[in-house]
Amino acid sequence: MDTADKKRLLREMLFARRFEERCYEAYVERKIGGFLHLYPGQEACCFGVMEAARPGHDYVITGYRDHVHAIKCGTDPKAVMAELFGKETGCSKGRGGSMHIFDVEHHFMGGYALVGGPFPLAAGMAKAIKMKGGDEISICFLGDAANNQGTFHESLNMAKVWNLPVLYVCENNLYGIGTRIDRSTAVIDQYKRVAGYDIPAAQADGQDIEKVYDAAKIAVDHVRSGKGPYFLELMTYRYRGHSMSDSNAYRAKDEERMWSGRDPIILLRDKLIEAGVITKDDYKAMDTEVLEQIENDVIAFAEDSPEPKVSELDKYMFADNDPYVRGGQR
């Protein structure tokens, strides 16, 4: 990554952080309902991996902590926020909410509420890519706790047997809801678990976007070159609870302070300041611009958008509601 890339990524990660923080506020204000899982602390994972890939071209799927991944793939942040607000202008027409962001146009194939659910879907997308002879790859983001699901082992086995172009990215934030990984998982280093499937794997610092990018570049190049699946584990930490209903009382304060000292945004900011690329005032101005964009553009759009009509409650639920199916244009 050159200097311009790093400066752009600093702004993108800062936008993602402020976007998620504004989601938190909107939830408290009861403008967002249902479940809400936020991403602060893990930004370098998504942005580092996708910077090494081709956002909007490669196919991406993840779990329910999905807002930032969709935005990096190219989904309009206004459409994501409108979806969280349950509005008709949302990317899933206000029917999906936080855990079901979806944007087929930009090849973001969804956030999924079922833990471990995206593993086989990512393999299926990779199988389709291979059958069609495309140059895309399938990228699956999931947390460490999902790896204890049977779908993890079944999917990785078949991905290797069929030599599929799929990259599995484990965002290891050390906790499955409120259970620390050493209390639930026999093998702590997740990248070692795929050795049984003869899949190449690596572990990297998920707080340093440059290190994420370097590791992801190797992984993406491996998969795209036709060498089959790859597994990348990124060591990271979420700064909020598992969801808005999580009091976060189970984590040690010393642990939280240690990880907050390795904030991915601050790490990149300080590197750019030290290199003379930006100043502290430049960063403050960037932050102000981001906050104004989110409030005056993103939030305003979501608040002003119409609610779905009650008369269309069952729209999009069945095939015969779909105009493309009715018109014979599947």
ZADO-1210 file (C-alpha; in nm, 4 decimals, padded with zeros to 6 digits):
<atoms>
<atom x="00.0000" y="00.0000" z="00.0000" code="MET" pos="1"/>
<atom x="00.1294" y="00.3440" z="-00.0843" code="ASP" pos="2"/>
<atom x="00.0845" y="00.6582" z="00.1245" code="THR" pos="3"/>
<atom x="-00.2355" y="00.7603" z="-00.0539" code="ALA" pos="4"/>
<atom x="-00.3863" y="00.4157" z="00.0127" code="ASP" pos="5"/>
<atom x="-00.3033" y="00.4365" z="00.3833" code="LYS" pos="6"/>
<atom x="-00.4548" y="00.7822" z="00.4154" code="LYS" pos="7"/>
<atom x="-00.7701" y="00.6690" z="00.2348" code="ARG" pos="8"/>
<atom x="-00.7957" y="00.3601" z="00.4544" code="LEU" pos="9"/>
<atom x="-00.7590" y="00.5711" z="00.7670" code="LEU" pos="10"/>
<atom x="-01.0639" y="00.7680" z="00.6613" code="ARG" pos="11"/>
<atom x="-01.2563" y="00.4534" z="00.5662" code="GLU" pos="12"/>
<atom x="-01.1882" y="00.2913" z="00.9034" code="MET" pos="13"/>
<atom x="-01.2731" y="00.6138" z="01.0843" code="LEU" pos="14"/>
<atom x="-01.6000" y="00.6351" z="00.8914" code="PHE" pos="15"/>
<atom x="-01.6796" y="00.2749" z="00.9872" code="ALA" pos="16"/>
<atom x="-01.6088" y="00.3477" z="01.3556" code="ARG" pos="17"/>
<atom x="-01.8253" y="00.6593" z="01.3644" code="ARG" pos="18"/>
<atom x="-02.0978" y="00.4828" z="01.1651" code="PHE" pos="19"/>
<atom x="-02.1129" y="00.2035" z="01.4231" code="GLU" pos="20"/>
<atom x="-02.1038" y="00.4447" z="01.7149" code="GLU" pos="21"/>
<atom x="-02.3957" y="00.6331" z="01.5610" code="ARG" pos="22"/>
<atom x="-02.5797" y="00.3003" z="01.5283" code="CYS" pos="23"/>
<atom x="-02.5295" y="00.2540" z="01.9024" code="TYR" pos="24"/>
<atom x="-02.6834" y="00.5959" z="01.9704" code="GLU" pos="25"/>
<atom x="-02.9743" y="00.5329" z="01.7341" code="ALA" pos="26"/>
<atom x="-03.0438" y="00.2025" z="01.9088" code="TYR" pos="27"/>
<atom x="-03.0531" y="00.3761" z="02.2480" code="VAL" pos="28"/>
<atom x="-03.2876" y="00.6326" z="02.0916" code="GLU" pos="29"/>
<atom x="-03.5078" y="00.3384" z="01.9820" code="ARG" pos="30"/>
<atom x="-03.4747" y="00.4255" z="01.6164" code="LYS" pos="31"/>
<atom x="-03.3129" y="00.0861" z="01.5553" code="ILE" pos="32"/>
<atom x="-03.4851" y="-00.2253" z="01.6848" code="GLY" pos="33"/>
<atom x="-03.4079" y="-00.5936" z="01.7074" code="GLY" pos="34"/>
<atom x="-03.0542" y="-00.7224" z="01.7476" code="PHE" pos="35"/>
<atom x="-02.7472" y="-00.5071" z="01.6863" code="LEU" pos="36"/>
<atom x="-02.3879" y="-00.6341" z="01.6814" code="HIS" pos="37"/>
<atom x="-02.1220" y="-00.3658" z="01.6412" code="LEU" pos="38"/>
<atom x="-01.7730" y="-00.3772" z="01.4889" code="TYR" pos="39"/>
<atom x="-01.5509" y="-00.1170" z="01.6674" code="PRO" pos="40"/>
<atom x="-01.2023" y="-00.2559" z="01.7282" code="GLY" pos="41"/>
<atom x="-01.2028" y="-00.4981" z="01.4358" code="GLN" pos="42"/>
<atom x="-01.1907" y="-00.2508" z="01.1440" code="GLU" pos="43"/>
<atom x="-00.8422" y="-00.3458" z="01.0232" code="ALA" pos="44"/>
<atom x="-00.9601" y="-00.7023" z="00.9587" code="CYS" pos="45"/>
<atom x="-01.2290" y="-00.6143" z="00.7053" code="CYS" pos="46"/>
<atom x="-01.0462" y="-00.3264" z="00.5391" code="PHE" pos="47"/>
<atom x="-00.7084" y="-00.5006" z="00.5259" code="GLY" pos="48"/>
<atom x="-00.8477" y="-00.8169" z="00.3671" code="VAL" pos="49"/>
<atom x="-01.0756" y="-00.6400" z="00.1212" code="MET" pos="50"/>
<atom x="-00.7975" y="-00.4015" z="00.0190" code="GLU" pos="51"/>
<atom x="-00.6027" y="-00.7080" z="-00.0941" code="ALA" pos="52"/>
<atom x="-00.9093" y="-00.8429" z="-00.2762" code="ALA" pos="53"/>
<atom x="-01.1464" y="-00.6818" z="-00.5276" code="ARG" pos="54"/>
<atom x="-01.4427" y="-00.5245" z="-00.3461" code="PRO" pos="55"/>
<atom x="-01.7593" y="-00.5412" z="-00.5529" code="GLY" pos="56"/>
<atom x="-01.6060" y="-00.8091" z="-00.7761" code="HIS" pos="57"/>
<atom x="-01.5227" y="-01.0895" z="-00.5347" code="ASP" pos="58"/>
<atom x="-01.8108" y="-01.2453" z="-00.3420" code="TYR" pos="59"/>
<atom x="-01.8244" y="-01.1746" z="00.0315" code="VAL" pos="60"/>
<atom x="-02.0329" y="-01.3342" z="00.3041" code="ILE" pos="61"/>
<atom x="-02.0206" y="-01.3003" z="00.6823" code="THR" pos="62"/>
<atom x="-02.2103" y="-01.3431" z="01.0072" code="GLY" pos="63"/>
<atom x="-02.4336" y="-01.0921" z="01.1808" code="TYR" pos="64"/>
<atom x="-02.1621" y="-00.8302" z="01.2557" code="ARG" pos="65"/>
<atom x="-02.1970" y="-00.7233" z="00.8948" code="ASP" pos="66"/>
<atom x="-02.2531" y="-00.3493" z="00.8400" code="HIS" pos="67"/>
<atom x="-01.8893" y="-00.2572" z="00.7754" code="VAL" pos="68"/>
<atom x="-01.8251" y="-00.5473" z="00.5367" code="HIS" pos="69"/>
<atom x="-02.1187" y="-00.4402" z="00.3214" code="ALA" pos="70"/>
<atom x="-01.9998" y="-00.0798" z="00.3099" code="ILE" pos="71"/>
<atom x="-01.6467" y="-00.1856" z="00.2101" code="LYS" pos="72"/>
<atom x="-01.7941" y="-00.3972" z="-00.0702" code="CYS" pos="73"/>
<atom x="-01.9601" y="-00.0848" z="-00.2081" code="GLY" pos="74"/>
<atom x="-02.3041" y="-00.0780" z="-00.0486" code="THR" pos="75"/>
<atom x="-02.4235" y="00.2786" z="00.0074" code="ASP" pos="76"/>
<atom x="-02.3961" y="00.3583" z="00.3820" code="PRO" pos="77"/>
<atom x="-02.7314" y="00.5364" z="00.3550" code="LYS" pos="78"/>
<atom x="-02.8950" y="00.2114" z="00.2411" code="ALA" pos="79"/>
<atom x="-02.7321" y="00.0230" z="00.5298" code="VAL" pos="80"/>
<atom x="-02.8516" y="00.2756" z="00.7881" code="MET" pos="81"/>
<atom x="-03.1986" y="00.2837" z="00.6336" code="ALA" pos="82"/>
<atom x="-03.2090" y="-00.0941" z="00.6654" code="GLU" pos="83"/>
<atom x="-03.1197" y="-00.0683" z="01.0337" code="LEU" pos="84"/>
<atom x="-03.3998" y="00.1865" z="01.0715" code="PHE" pos="85"/>
<atom x="-03.6388" y="-00.0600" z="00.9039" code="GLY" pos="86"/>
<atom x="-03.7100" y="00.1696" z="00.6108" code="LYS" pos="87"/>
<atom x="-03.8210" y="00.0869" z="00.2556" code="GLU" pos="88"/>
<atom x="-03.5026" y="00.2419" z="00.1151" code="THR" pos="89"/>
<atom x="-03.2859" y="-00.0063" z="00.3058" code="GLY" pos="90"/>
<atom x="-03.0719" y="-00.2547" z="00.1159" code="CYS" pos="91"/>
<atom x="-03.3146" y="-00.5316" z="00.2171" code="SER" pos="92"/>
<atom x="-03.6208" y="-00.3045" z="00.1922" code="LYS" pos="93"/>
<atom x="-03.6340" y="-00.2708" z="00.5700" code="GLY" pos="94"/>
<atom x="-03.7282" y="-00.6383" z="00.6099" code="ARG" pos="95"/>
<atom x="-03.3916" y="-00.7745" z="00.7194" code="GLY" pos="96"/>
<atom x="-03.2459" y="-00.5382" z="00.9743" code="GLY" pos="97"/>
<atom x="-02.8970" y="-00.5437" z="01.1196" code="SER" pos="98"/>
<atom x="-02.8250" y="-00.9142" z="01.0820" code="MET" pos="99"/>
<atom x="-02.9433" y="-00.9444" z="00.7220" code="HIS" pos="100"/>
<atom x="-02.7670" y="-00.6779" z="00.5192" code="ILE" pos="101"/>
<atom x="-02.7585" y="-00.7920" z="00.1548" code="PHE" pos="102"/>
<atom x="-02.6428" y="-00.6366" z="-00.1713" code="ASP" pos="103"/>
<atom x="-02.6177" y="-00.8678" z="-00.4711" code="VAL" pos="104"/>
<atom x="-02.5177" y="-00.5814" z="-00.7021" code="GLU" pos="105"/>
<atom x="-02.1921" y="-00.5363" z="-00.5111" code="HIS" pos="106"/>
<atom x="-02.1491" y="-00.9099" z="-00.4487" code="HIS" pos="107"/>
<atom x="-02.2084" y="-00.8781" z="-00.0751" code="PHE" pos="108"/>
<atom x="-02.4037" y="-01.1981" z="-00.0288" code="MET" pos="109"/>
<atom x="-02.5292" y="-01.1281" z="00.3171" code="GLY" pos="110"/>
<atom x="-02.4897" y="-01.1224" z="00.6850" code="GLY" pos="111"/>
<atom x="-02.6378" y="-01.4337" z="00.8467" code="TYR" pos="112"/>
<atom x="-02.7853" y="-01.4809" z="01.1922" code="ALA" pos="113"/>
<atom x="-02.7037" y="-01.8520" z="01.2146" code="LEU" pos="114"/>
<atom x="-02.3584" y="-01.9093" z="01.3639" code="VAL" pos="115"/>
<atom x="-02.1543" y="-02.1119" z="01.1148" code="GLY" pos="116"/>
<atom x="-02.4168" y="-02.0728" z="00.8423" code="GLY" pos="117"/>
<atom x="-02.1919" y="-01.8848" z="00.5959" code="PRO" pos="118"/>
<atom x="-01.9260" y="-02.1613" z="00.5770" code="PHE" pos="119"/>
<atom x="-02.1125" y="-02.3895" z="00.3334" code="PRO" pos="120"/>
<atom x="-02.2625" y="-02.0927" z="00.1467" code="LEU" pos="121"/>
<atom x="-01.9132" y="-01.9557" z="00.0808" code="ALA" pos="122"/>
<atom x="-01.8069" y="-02.2948" z="-00.0503" code="ALA" pos="123"/>
<atom x="-02.1171" y="-02.3063" z="-00.2703" code="GLY" pos="124"/>
<atom x="-02.0392" y="-01.9663" z="-00.4190" code="MET" pos="125"/>
<atom x="-01.6816" y="-02.0767" z="-00.4826" code="ALA" pos="126"/>
<atom x="-01.8114" y="-02.3919" z="-00.6546" code="LYS" pos="127"/>
<atom x="-02.0304" y="-02.1748" z="-00.8806" code="ALA" pos="128"/>
<atom x="-01.7348" y="-01.9485" z="-00.9637" code="ILE" pos="129"/>
<atom x="-01.5244" y="-02.2493" z="-01.0586" code="LYS" pos="130"/>
<atom x="-01.7989" y="-02.4029" z="-01.2729" code="MET" pos="131"/>
<atom x="-01.8450" y="-02.0747" z="-01.4611" code="LYS" pos="132"/>
<atom x="-01.4719" y="-02.0243" z="-01.5037" code="GLY" pos="133"/>
<atom x="-01.4722" y="-01.6793" z="-01.3406" code="GLY" pos="134"/>
<atom x="-01.1755" y="-01.5009" z="-01.1860" code="ASP" pos="135"/>
<atom x="-01.3645" y="-01.4029" z="-00.8696" code="GLU" pos="136"/>
<atom x="-01.3016" y="-01.5593" z="-00.5309" code="ILE" pos="137"/>
<atom x="-01.5379" y="-01.6260" z="-00.2413" code="SER" pos="138"/>
<atom x="-01.4453" y="-01.4649" z="00.0923" code="ILE" pos="139"/>
<atom x="-01.6050" y="-01.5811" z="00.4158" code="CYS" pos="140"/>
<atom x="-01.5614" y="-01.3725" z="00.7333" code="PHE" pos="141"/>
<atom x="-01.6587" y="-01.5346" z="01.0646" code="LEU" pos="142"/>
<atom x="-01.5654" y="-01.5203" z="01.4318" code="GLY" pos="143"/>
<atom x="-01.3618" y="-01.7769" z="01.6223" code="ASP" pos="144"/>
<atom x="-01.6605" y="-01.9311" z="01.8026" code="ALA" pos="145"/>
<atom x="-01.8227" y="-02.0295" z="01.4718" code="ALA" pos="146"/>
<atom x="-01.5355" y="-02.2709" z="01.4109" code="ASN" pos="147"/>
<atom x="-01.6824" y="-02.5127" z="01.6642" code="ASN" pos="148"/>
<atom x="-01.9827" y="-02.5699" z="01.4388" code="GLN" pos="149"/>
<atom x="-01.9946" y="-02.8832" z="01.2266" code="GLY" pos="150"/>
<atom x="-02.0393" y="-02.6697" z="00.9155" code="THR" pos="151"/>
<atom x="-01.6825" y="-02.5443" z="00.9602" code="PHE" pos="152"/>
<atom x="-01.5314" y="-02.8916" z="00.9264" code="HIS" pos="153"/>
<atom x="-01.7696" y="-03.0170" z="00.6588" code="GLU" pos="154"/>
<atom x="-01.7213" y="-02.7080" z="00.4427" code="SER" pos="155"/>
<atom x="-01.3424" y="-02.6915" z="00.4680" code="LEU" pos="156"/>
<atom x="-01.3157" y="-03.0594" z="00.3852" code="ASN" pos="157"/>
<atom x="-01.5212" y="-03.0216" z="00.0669" code="MET" pos="158"/>
<atom x="-01.3499" y="-02.6937" z="-00.0243" code="ALA" pos="159"/>
<atom x="-01.0188" y="-02.8800" z="-00.0306" code="LYS" pos="160"/>
<atom x="-01.1550" y="-03.1911" z="-00.2035" code="VAL" pos="161"/>
<atom x="-01.2984" y="-02.9719" z="-00.4815" code="TRP" pos="162"/>
<atom x="-01.0061" y="-02.7257" z="-00.4743" code="ASN" pos="163"/>
<atom x="-01.2418" y="-02.4280" z="-00.4474" code="LEU" pos="164"/>
<atom x="-01.1460" y="-02.0588" z="-00.4752" code="PRO" pos="165"/>
<atom x="-01.2556" y="-01.9687" z="-00.1235" code="VAL" pos="166"/>
<atom x="-01.0784" y="-01.7669" z="00.1461" code="LEU" pos="167"/>
<atom x="-01.1929" y="-01.8242" z="00.5037" code="TYR" pos="168"/>
<atom x="-01.1109" y="-01.5314" z="00.7339" code="VAL" pos="169"/>
<atom x="-01.1399" y="-01.5914" z="01.1080" code="CYS" pos="170"/>
<atom x="-01.1787" y="-01.2638" z="01.2972" code="GLU" pos="171"/>
<atom x="-01.0650" y="-01.4024" z="01.6314" code="ASN" pos="172"/>
<atom x="-01.1834" y="-01.1563" z="01.8956" code="ASN" pos="173"/>
<atom x="-01.1304" y="-01.4177" z="02.1707" code="LEU" pos="174"/>
<atom x="-01.4954" y="-01.4455" z="02.2755" code="TYR" pos="175"/>
<atom x="-01.8040" y="-01.6367" z="02.1675" code="GLY" pos="176"/>
<atom x="-02.0700" y="-01.4068" z="02.3148" code="ILE" pos="177"/>
<atom x="-01.9498" y="-01.4093" z="02.6780" code="GLY" pos="178"/>
<atom x="-01.7335" y="-01.7233" z="02.6744" code="THR" pos="179"/>
<atom x="-01.3600" y="-01.6806" z="02.6328" code="ARG" pos="180"/>
<atom x="-01.2004" y="-01.9016" z="02.3700" code="ILE" pos="181"/>
<atom x="-00.9825" y="-02.0962" z="02.6171" code="ASP" pos="182"/>
<atom x="-01.2993" y="-02.2155" z="02.7949" code="ARG" pos="183"/>
<atom x="-01.4710" y="-02.3458" z="02.4824" code="SER" pos="184"/>
<atom x="-01.2073" y="-02.4505" z="02.2316" code="THR" pos="185"/>
<atom x="-00.9386" y="-02.7179" z="02.2619" code="ALA" pos="186"/>
<atom x="-00.7039" y="-02.5651" z="02.0031" code="VAL" pos="187"/>
<atom x="-00.6638" y="-02.1934" z="02.0736" code="ILE" pos="188"/>
<atom x="-00.4750" y="-02.1018" z="01.7553" code="ASP" pos="189"/>
<atom x="-00.7514" y="-02.1383" z="01.4998" code="GLN" pos="190"/>
<atom x="-00.5262" y="-02.1501" z="01.1945" code="TYR" pos="191"/>
<atom x="-00.3814" y="-02.4790" z="01.3202" code="LYS" pos="192"/>
<atom x="-00.7233" y="-02.6459" z="01.3059" code="ARG" pos="193"/>
<atom x="-00.7286" y="-02.6621" z="00.9254" code="VAL" pos="194"/>
<atom x="-00.4127" y="-02.8739" z="00.9037" code="ALA" pos="195"/>
<atom x="-00.6334" y="-03.1829" z="00.9006" code="GLY" pos="196"/>
<atom x="-00.7764" y="-03.0692" z="00.5668" code="TYR" pos="197"/>
<atom x="-00.4374" y="-02.9896" z="00.4109" code="ASP" pos="198"/>
<atom x="-00.5372" y="-02.6243" z="00.3671" code="ILE" pos="199"/>
<atom x="-00.2611" y="-02.3603" z="00.3921" code="PRO" pos="200"/>
<atom x="-00.3192" y="-02.1193" z="00.6779" code="ALA" pos="201"/>
<atom x="-00.1650" y="-01.8242" z="00.8579" code="ALA" pos="202"/>
<atom x="-00.2178" y="-01.6059" z="01.1625" code="GLN" pos="203"/>
<atom x="-00.1688" y="-01.2270" z="01.1650" code="ALA" pos="204"/>
<atom x="-00.2109" y="-00.9227" z="01.3876" code="ASP" pos="205"/>
<atom x="-00.5657" y="-00.8077" z="01.3199" code="GLY" pos="206"/>
<atom x="-00.5100" y="-00.4631" z="01.4734" code="GLN" pos="207"/>
<atom x="-00.2412" y="-00.3518" z="01.2297" code="ASP" pos="208"/>
<atom x="-00.3943" y="-00.2955" z="00.8860" code="ILE" pos="209"/>
<atom x="-00.0580" y="-00.3153" z="00.7113" code="GLU" pos="210"/>
<atom x="00.0075" y="-00.6592" z="00.8592" code="LYS" pos="211"/>
<atom x="-00.3462" y="-00.7686" z="00.7723" code="VAL" pos="212"/>
<atom x="-00.2986" y="-00.6501" z="00.4153" code="TYR" pos="213"/>
<atom x="00.0357" y="-00.8295" z="00.3775" code="ASP" pos="214"/>
<atom x="-00.1092" y="-01.1575" z="00.5064" code="ALA" pos="215"/>
<atom x="-00.4280" y="-01.1166" z="00.3038" code="ALA" pos="216"/>
<atom x="-00.2351" y="-01.0448" z="-00.0163" code="LYS" pos="217"/>
<atom x="-00.0632" y="-01.3827" z="00.0137" code="ILE" pos="218"/>
<atom x="-00.3954" y="-01.5521" z="00.0875" code="ALA" pos="219"/>
<atom x="-00.5891" y="-01.3813" z="-00.1928" code="VAL" pos="220"/>
<atom x="-00.3167" y="-01.4471" z="-00.4502" code="ASP" pos="221"/>
<atom x="-00.3088" y="-01.8138" z="-00.3485" code="HIS" pos="222"/>
<atom x="-00.6844" y="-01.8558" z="-00.3912" code="VAL" pos="223"/>
<atom x="-00.7157" y="-01.6522" z="-00.7101" code="ARG" pos="224"/>
<atom x="-00.4299" y="-01.8402" z="-00.8781" code="SER" pos="225"/>
<atom x="-00.6303" y="-02.1644" z="-00.8641" code="GLY" pos="226"/>
<atom x="-00.4397" y="-02.3274" z="-00.5804" code="LYS" pos="227"/>
<atom x="-00.7544" y="-02.3855" z="-00.3760" code="GLY" pos="228"/>
<atom x="-00.8795" y="-02.2664" z="-00.0365" code="PRO" pos="229"/>
<atom x="-00.6851" y="-02.0710" z="00.2260" code="TYR" pos="230"/>
<atom x="-00.7532" y="-01.9952" z="00.5929" code="PHE" pos="231"/>
<atom x="-00.6440" y="-01.6676" z="00.7531" code="LEU" pos="232"/>
<atom x="-00.6776" y="-01.6021" z="01.1267" code="GLU" pos="233"/>
<atom x="-00.6679" y="-01.2391" z="01.2419" code="LEU" pos="234"/>
<atom x="-00.6177" y="-01.1694" z="01.6108" code="MET" pos="235"/>
<atom x="-00.8477" y="-00.8835" z="01.7061" code="THR" pos="236"/>
<atom x="-01.0811" y="-00.7534" z="01.9767" code="TYR" pos="237"/>
<atom x="-01.4276" y="-00.6007" z="01.9847" code="ARG" pos="238"/>
<atom x="-01.4518" y="-00.2908" z="02.2008" code="TYR" pos="239"/>
<atom x="-01.8184" y="-00.3345" z="02.2863" code="ARG" pos="240"/>
<atom x="-02.0193" y="-00.6291" z="02.4096" code="GLY" pos="241"/>
<atom x="-02.1311" y="-00.9084" z="02.1819" code="HIS" pos="242"/>
<atom x="-02.4552" y="-00.7225" z="02.1124" code="SER" pos="243"/>
<atom x="-02.6511" y="-00.4312" z="02.2558" code="MET" pos="244"/>
<atom x="-02.8015" y="-00.6639" z="02.5174" code="SER" pos="245"/>
<atom x="-02.4549" y="-00.7622" z="02.6432" code="ASP" pos="246"/>
<atom x="-02.3427" y="-00.5901" z="02.9638" code="SER" pos="247"/>
<atom x="-01.9813" y="-00.6876" z="02.8876" code="ASN" pos="248"/>
<atom x="-01.9232" y="-00.7704" z="03.2540" code="ALA" pos="249"/>
<atom x="-01.7262" y="-01.0898" z="03.1854" code="TYR" pos="250"/>
<atom x="-01.4044" y="-00.9338" z="03.0506" code="ARG" pos="251"/>
<atom x="-01.1117" y="-00.8272" z="03.2671" code="ALA" pos="252"/>
<atom x="-01.0464" y="-00.4530" z="03.2704" code="LYS" pos="253"/>
<atom x="-00.6724" y="-00.5053" z="03.2236" code="ASP" pos="254"/>
<atom x="-00.7438" y="-00.7041" z="02.9085" code="GLU" pos="255"/>
<atom x="-00.9728" y="-00.4319" z="02.7749" code="GLU" pos="256"/>
<atom x="-00.7151" y="-00.1613" z="02.8462" code="ARG" pos="257"/>
<atom x="-00.4419" y="-00.3598" z="02.6718" code="MET" pos="258"/>
<atom x="-00.6462" y="-00.4009" z="02.3545" code="TRP" pos="259"/>
<atom x="-00.7757" y="-00.0436" z="02.3573" code="SER" pos="260"/>
<atom x="-00.4101" y="00.0598" z="02.3460" code="GLY" pos="261"/>
<atom x="-00.3877" y="-00.1233" z="02.0129" code="ARG" pos="262"/>
<atom x="-00.6772" y="00.0504" z="01.8413" code="ASP" pos="263"/>
<atom x="-00.6354" y="-00.0132" z="01.4654" code="PRO" pos="264"/>
<atom x="-00.7370" y="00.3419" z="01.3749" code="ILE" pos="265"/>
<atom x="-00.5014" y="00.5047" z="01.6238" code="ILE" pos="266"/>
<atom x="-00.2147" y="00.2755" z="01.5209" code="LEU" pos="267"/>
<atom x="-00.2479" y="00.3801" z="01.1560" code="LEU" pos="268"/>
<atom x="-00.3067" y="00.7459" z="01.2466" code="ARG" pos="269"/>
<atom x="00.0088" y="00.7612" z="01.4569" code="ASP" pos="270"/>
<atom x="00.2157" y="00.5969" z="01.1831" code="LYS" pos="271"/>
<atom x="00.0986" y="00.8556" z="00.9304" code="LEU" pos="272"/>
<atom x="00.1630" y="01.1428" z="01.1712" code="ILE" pos="273"/>
<atom x="00.5117" y="01.0112" z="01.2483" code="GLU" pos="274"/>
<atom x="00.5816" y="00.9789" z="00.8744" code="ALA" pos="275"/>
<atom x="00.4697" y="01.3381" z="00.8176" code="GLY" pos="276"/>
<atom x="00.1809" y="01.2357" z="00.5937" code="VAL" pos="277"/>
<atom x="-00.0826" y="01.4025" z="00.8124" code="ILE" pos="278"/>
<atom x="-00.0917" y="01.6181" z="01.1238" code="THR" pos="279"/>
<atom x="-00.3086" y="01.5904" z="01.4333" code="LYS" pos="280"/>
<atom x="-00.5142" y="01.8805" z="01.3004" code="ASP" pos="281"/>
<atom x="-00.5611" y="01.6965" z="00.9689" code="ASP" pos="282"/>
<atom x="-00.6952" y="01.3973" z="01.1601" code="TYR" pos="283"/>
<atom x="-00.9325" y="01.6143" z="01.3642" code="LYS" pos="284"/>
<atom x="-01.0608" y="01.7763" z="01.0451" code="ALA" pos="285"/>
<atom x="-01.1093" y="01.4335" z="00.8892" code="MET" pos="286"/>
<atom x="-01.3037" y="01.3191" z="01.1941" code="ASP" pos="287"/>
<atom x="-01.5247" y="01.6289" z="01.1850" code="THR" pos="288"/>
<atom x="-01.5959" y="01.5746" z="00.8150" code="GLU" pos="289"/>
<atom x="-01.6865" y="01.2106" z="00.8761" code="VAL" pos="290"/>
<atom x="-01.9203" y="01.2956" z="01.1641" code="LEU" pos="291"/>
<atom x="-02.0964" y="01.5607" z="00.9545" code="GLU" pos="292"/>
<atom x="-02.1358" y="01.3196" z="00.6624" code="GLN" pos="293"/>
<atom x="-02.2898" y="01.0540" z="00.8842" code="ILE" pos="294"/>
<atom x="-02.5286" y="01.2950" z="01.0556" code="GLU" pos="295"/>
<atom x="-02.6283" y="01.5165" z="00.7620" code="ASN" pos="296"/>
<atom x="-02.6259" y="01.2547" z="00.4889" code="ASP" pos="297"/>
<atom x="-02.6587" y="00.9013" z="00.6288" code="VAL" pos="298"/>
<atom x="-02.8804" y="00.9564" z="00.9343" code="ILE" pos="299"/>
<atom x="-03.0910" y="01.2206" z="00.7625" code="ALA" pos="300"/>
<atom x="-03.1581" y="00.9839" z="00.4722" code="PHE" pos="301"/>
<atom x="-03.2645" y="00.7020" z="00.7060" code="ALA" pos="302"/>
<atom x="-03.4895" y="00.9250" z="00.9126" code="GLU" pos="303"/>
<atom x="-03.6578" y="01.0818" z="00.6077" code="ASP" pos="304"/>
<atom x="-03.7131" y="00.7520" z="00.4252" code="SER" pos="305"/>
<atom x="-04.0611" y="00.5961" z="00.4192" code="PRO" pos="306"/>
<atom x="-04.1695" y="00.3029" z="00.6292" code="GLU" pos="307"/>
<atom x="-04.2652" y="-00.0186" z="00.4464" code="PRO" pos="308"/>
<atom x="-04.6376" y="-00.0330" z="00.3799" code="LYS" pos="309"/>
<atom x="-04.8417" y="-00.2629" z="00.6004" code="VAL" pos="310"/>
<atom x="-05.0329" y="-00.3719" z="00.2901" code="SER" pos="311"/>
<atom x="-04.7042" y="-00.5084" z="00.1511" code="GLU" pos="312"/>
<atom x="-04.6158" y="-00.7066" z="00.4625" code="LEU" pos="313"/>
<atom x="-04.5721" y="-01.0300" z="00.2685" code="ASP" pos="314"/>
<atom x="-04.3872" y="-00.8739" z="-00.0258" code="LYS" pos="315"/>
<atom x="-04.0532" y="-01.0437" z="-00.1087" code="TYR" pos="316"/>
<atom x="-04.1440" y="-01.3436" z="00.1089" code="MET" pos="317"/>
<atom x="-04.2558" y="-01.5826" z="-00.1646" code="PHE" pos="318"/>
<atom x="-04.1491" y="-01.6428" z="-00.5241" code="ALA" pos="319"/>
<atom x="-04.4849" y="-01.5358" z="-00.6662" code="ASP" pos="320"/>
<atom x="-04.4344" y="-01.1911" z="-00.5067" code="ASN" pos="321"/>
<atom x="-04.1211" y="-01.1389" z="-00.7145" code="ASP" pos="322"/>
<atom x="-04.1880" y="-00.9483" z="-01.0402" code="PRO" pos="323"/>
<atom x="-03.8848" y="-01.1140" z="-01.1997" code="TYR" pos="324"/>
<atom x="-04.0315" y="-01.4579" z="-01.1358" code="VAL" pos="325"/>
<atom x="-04.3793" y="-01.3542" z="-01.2509" code="ARG" pos="326"/>
<atom x="-04.2352" y="-01.2129" z="-01.5708" code="GLY" pos="327"/>
<atom x="-04.0339" y="-01.5273" z="-01.6401" code="GLY" pos="328"/>
<atom x="-03.7025" y="-01.3449" z="-01.5893" code="GLN" pos="329"/>
<atom x="-03.5407" y="-01.5477" z="-01.3154" code="ARG" pos="330"/>
</atoms>
